[in-house]
Amino acid sequence: IGDQLVKKKFTPVGFRVYEILSKYFETVDVICVVRRGQSSNTGIWYSRARRFNFFLRGFKYLFIMRKSSGAVIEAKKRTVKWAYYDRDRSRVESS
């Protein structure tokens, strides 16, 4: 699953699909597959990309998912525990 750039608007199709899949499946791994030796790497595609103003991206996403218990998995609320550090006043005052 790749991404899309149409009329200067970028759409992360791969991650939109991942967002939907992650509601019903558990993620095992997300792999970025580099394409080599495909027909889209030829000169004709390069000239089309320049003429119609799009990028030739060299990878696609491969999502490895596992069936969950059947219940919809809700996203966990993430919290950040910020630490507070006293500044060394001697360094601030001497500057």
Buried (B, 14 or more C-beta within 10 A) or exposed (E): BEBEEEEEEEEBEBBEEBEEBBEEBEEEEEEEEEBEEEEEEEEEBEEBBEEEEBEEEEEBBEBEBEEEEEEEEEEEEEEEEEEEEEEEEEEEEEE
